[in-house]
C-alpha cells in the first residue's frame, strides 16, 4: 500500500481529481511538487500550505484547489 496526495482542481473547463503517489522522502517531509497539465502544485514552507503556480496558459485559471494526504499505512 502506498501513500499519496489526492488533488482536486477546478478550472474554467472542468473539475479534475487525481492521485499523486508519494515517495518515502516526500511523505516523510510532507513536501513535494506535482506537475499536472499546465500547473505546478507545491508546498509553501513559509505559509505552510499548498499553492499552485500556472506554468503556461494565462487563459485557464484555477478556481479551486484542494490537496489532502492519504495515508495507506498501518
Secondary structure, DSSP 4 states (H G I P E B T S, - for coil): ---EEEEEEEESS-EEEEEEEPPHHHHHHT--EEEETTEEEEEETTTTEEEEEE-S-SS--EEEEEEEEE----
